[in-house]
Amino acid sequence: MSNLEQTLSIIKPDAVERDLQDKIKEEFTKNGFNIFKEKKIHITKTEAEEFYKVHQTKIFYNNLCEYLSSGPIIVMILEKVEAVAENRKLMGATDPKKAEEGTLRKKYGLSIDKNSVHGSDSQENAKKEILFFFKD
């Protein structure tokens, strides 16, 4: 039986600033994702710190939180069979320079920090991340 999953995707501030959200959303639908829910928000640094808590011991944590809260973002719940893995494949490597041709980060990412999109890295984290932004 097919395993329909949900995953969280964020179009990050650098991509929203460059008005790429429609292009990125089109890539998701073209690749078989259903955008189940979406909203444009601007989170605080405190909310970003909470969201990225798993990375709090890492050197890039503060910059990551500053960045995610630096401008509007678009948070989406994507649905597809194997959504988590499929979204990770579509996004490409964290560093756009190392990302495969055709991936979102290769096409739109500016740097390892400003890589345009976030996606959940596991089913377990997808559930937590979706709840974080879509509590209703």
C-alpha positions as CSV (number, residue, x, y, z in Angstrom):
1,M,0.0,0.0,0.0
2,S,1.3,3.5,-0.8
3,N,2.6,5.4,2.1
4,L,1.2,9.0,1.8
5,E,3.2,11.2,4.1
6,Q,3.3,14.8,5.1
7,T,6.5,16.9,5.4
8,L,7.2,20.5,6.3
9,S,8.8,22.8,3.8
10,I,9.9,26.3,4.4
11,I,10.7,28.8,1.6
12,K,13.3,30.8,3.5
13,P,13.8,34.6,3.6
14,D,16.3,34.9,0.8
15,A,13.9,33.2,-1.6
16,V,10.9,35.2,-0.5
17,E,12.9,38.4,-0.8
18,R,13.7,37.5,-4.4
19,D,10.1,36.6,-5.0
20,L,10.8,33.0,-5.9
21,Q,7.9,31.4,-3.9
22,D,5.7,30.8,-7.0
23,K,8.5,29.2,-8.9
24,I,9.4,27.0,-5.9
25,K,5.8,26.0,-5.3
26,E,5.5,25.2,-9.0
27,E,8.5,22.8,-8.7
28,F,6.7,21.0,-5.8
29,T,3.5,20.5,-7.7
30,K,5.4,19.6,-10.9
31,N,7.2,16.9,-8.8
32,G,3.9,15.4,-7.6
33,F,3.6,17.1,-4.2
34,N,0.2,18.4,-3.0
35,I,0.5,21.6,-1.1
36,F,-1.9,20.7,1.7
37,K,-1.6,24.0,3.7
38,E,0.5,27.1,3.4
39,K,1.0,30.5,5.1
40,K,3.3,33.4,4.9
41,I,4.6,34.4,8.3
42,H,7.5,36.4,9.9
43,I,8.8,34.5,13.0
44,T,10.8,36.0,15.9
45,K,14.3,35.1,16.7
46,T,13.0,33.3,19.8
47,E,10.6,31.2,17.7
48,A,13.5,30.4,15.3
49,E,15.6,29.3,18.3
50,E,12.8,27.0,19.4
51,F,12.3,25.6,15.9
52,Y,16.0,24.9,15.4
53,K,16.6,23.7,19.0
54,V,18.0,20.4,17.6
55,H,21.0,22.4,16.3
56,Q,21.6,24.5,19.4
57,T,25.0,23.0,20.1
58,K,26.3,23.6,16.6
59,I,28.4,26.6,15.6
60,F,26.0,27.8,13.0
61,Y,22.9,27.9,15.4
62,N,22.8,31.6,16.1
63,N,23.3,32.6,12.5
64,L,20.6,30.1,11.4
65,C,18.1,31.6,13.9
66,E,19.0,35.2,13.0
67,Y,18.5,34.3,9.3
68,L,15.2,32.5,9.6
69,S,13.7,35.4,11.5
70,S,15.2,38.0,9.2
71,G,12.2,38.3,6.9
72,P,9.0,36.7,5.8
73,I,8.9,32.9,5.2
74,I,6.4,30.6,3.6
75,V,5.7,27.5,5.6
76,M,3.9,24.6,3.8
77,I,2.7,21.1,4.5
78,L,3.5,19.0,1.5
79,E,1.9,15.6,0.8
80,K,3.2,12.8,-1.3
81,V,4.1,9.1,-1.1
82,E,7.5,9.1,0.7
83,A,7.2,12.9,1.1
84,V,10.1,13.4,3.5
85,A,12.6,11.5,1.3
86,E,11.2,12.9,-2.0
87,N,11.4,16.5,-0.7
88,R,15.0,16.0,0.5
89,K,15.9,14.7,-3.0
90,L,14.2,17.7,-4.6
91,M,15.9,20.2,-2.3
92,G,19.4,18.9,-2.9
93,A,22.5,19.2,-0.6
94,T,22.5,21.9,2.1
95,D,25.4,23.6,0.2
96,P,24.0,24.8,-3.2
97,K,27.6,24.4,-4.7
98,K,27.4,20.7,-3.9
99,A,23.7,20.2,-4.8
100,E,22.8,18.2,-7.9
101,E,21.7,20.0,-11.1
102,G,17.9,20.5,-11.1
103,T,17.5,20.6,-7.3
104,L,15.9,23.6,-5.6
105,R,19.1,24.6,-3.8
106,K,21.2,24.3,-7.0
107,K,18.7,26.5,-8.8
108,Y,17.9,29.1,-6.1
109,G,20.3,28.8,-3.2
110,L,22.8,31.6,-2.7
111,S,25.1,30.0,-0.1
112,I,25.2,27.2,2.5
113,D,23.4,29.6,4.9
114,K,21.0,31.2,2.3
115,N,19.9,28.0,0.6
116,S,16.3,29.0,0.0
117,V,14.4,26.0,1.3
118,H,14.1,23.8,4.4
119,G,12.6,20.4,4.6
120,S,12.0,17.9,7.4
121,D,14.7,15.3,7.7
122,S,12.6,12.5,9.1
123,Q,9.0,11.4,9.6
124,E,9.3,12.1,13.3
125,N,10.7,15.6,12.8
126,A,8.1,16.3,10.1
127,K,5.3,15.7,12.6
128,K,7.0,18.0,15.2
129,E,7.8,20.7,12.6
130,I,4.2,20.7,11.2
131,L,2.8,21.1,14.7
132,F,5.2,23.9,15.4
133,F,3.8,26.0,12.5
134,F,0.3,24.6,12.2
135,K,-1.1,24.1,15.7
136,D,-4.7,24.5,14.6
